[in-house]
């Protein structure tokens, strides 16, 4: 019934915006600003929690709902930005992970003086 792949979600977001004549407002600058606002709203949920409380944030249904709504908003604006700028979000993420694997190699556990 609904598509849950990146391209399908981007298409749904574009159709949603088009049906409301919002495309003129979906400039890269505006989308980045909206992304920042939504990320800040997500941060606000966690702002005064201890590390332990933040690890359990999804246990409270009301807070969990707020978290998932803000995560969805952040992702929606990011996907719309990628669509407008013609950025393949999965390809750039994979490339970034590849670069980070080289930049930050895993630490090898020390097993003794005779290990290679």
Helices and strands as residue ranges (DSSP letters): H 6-19, G 23-25, H 28-46, H 51-55, G 57-59, H 61-85, H 89-103
